[in-house]
Amino acid sequence: MNTFPTRKALIVANPAAGTMRTKILAELTVLCRTRLERVDIRLTTRRGDTRDIVRAALDAPEATAPDLVIAVGGDGTVGEVIAGMTAGLRPAGAALAIVPAGTGNSGYRMLWGCRPWQESVRAALVGPAGAERRIVDLALLIETGTLVCLGACSGVIAQALETARGIPLTGPARYARALADTAETFTAYPGRVTVDGAVCHEGETVFANVGGGRIRGGQYLVLPLSVPDDGLLDVCAVGGEVHPTQVAELTLTGSHLRRPGVVYARGRTIRVERLDGLPLCYEHDGELQSAGGPAMTLEVLPAMIPVWGALPAEGAAA
């Protein structure tokens, strides 16, 4: 049985998410209302309102405030829900469940692999065997004060998001095509990666990915050794020894870690820099950042969000 009983849930759904369907929301609502005392449903209407919806619900009197928040959408929706749950960088009191309805759904896959969302929701409601409640870490992007959920990445992986805007495909196929097209002409940049003050990589850089999520783009195992609740951030820096056109194939299986020029490390504060004076092109949580300074610095925020997930061995295998 669930030793953290759920009685009240808030469902936050993004109608514009990549694979959102009315029947998903209807099935989820029935599943929750047959087991809980109270279920509230809120549909997002514009970018940015999700955070306010979640924060207002959690600040309500105890009789109505949810102990479970269910995010229905993609990684962007999940990120906004988490921002609302951790406003002021306070650890969340309510737990989070995810119903994947986006294009990549990397956050859900990190926790559940390819298992059906109905299984994850039932775990949050009744806690069946084969699942556990974990309190996962987040990160703070120091330069902007922004919360980072899955991770941040520079180089070819980030630049592919710009390319994707002009590709008339949907779902993972869109980013796969964008990554392939970008890699054909991408030039490694002069970079440096520092972990807790020690330099672990310096030189030509194809990409540097920092975070706690193993999967990016819904299918690429960029940080295959990452554990989301170990109180540390992982970083993988890929040097010029790896051609950009090899990135997609290698990261699909995590085999890039065995290639010369690839560095993998863990720490509490990780800084990625561009050394030629140009702005560092990077994204976090699937959103390309506007041109800014030459670096991004991430600091771990341990034990921020309670979530249900498959047991670690099962999640990794899935």
Salt bridges, closest charged atoms under 4 A:
GLU37 OE2 - ARG7 NE 3.83
ASP40 OD2 - ARG38 NE 2.91
ASP59 OD1 - ARG55 NH2 3.03
GLU119 OE2 - ARG115 NH2 2.13
GLU132 OE2 - ARG134 NE 3.61
GLU143 OE2 - ARG271 NH1 3.40
GLU162 OE1 - ARG165 NH1 2.75
GLU202 OE2 - ARG192 NH1 3.58
ASP229 OD1 - ARG134 NH2 2.94
ASP234 OD2 - ARG266 NE 3.30
GLU273 OE2 - ARG192 NE 3.11
GLU273 OE1 - ARG271 NE 3.78
ASP276 OD1 - ARG274 NE 2.82
GLU283 OE1 - ARG216 NH2 2.83
ASP285 OD2 - HIS284 ND1 3.47
GLU287 OE1 - ARG47 NH2 3.38
GLU314 OE1 - ARG115 NH1 2.86
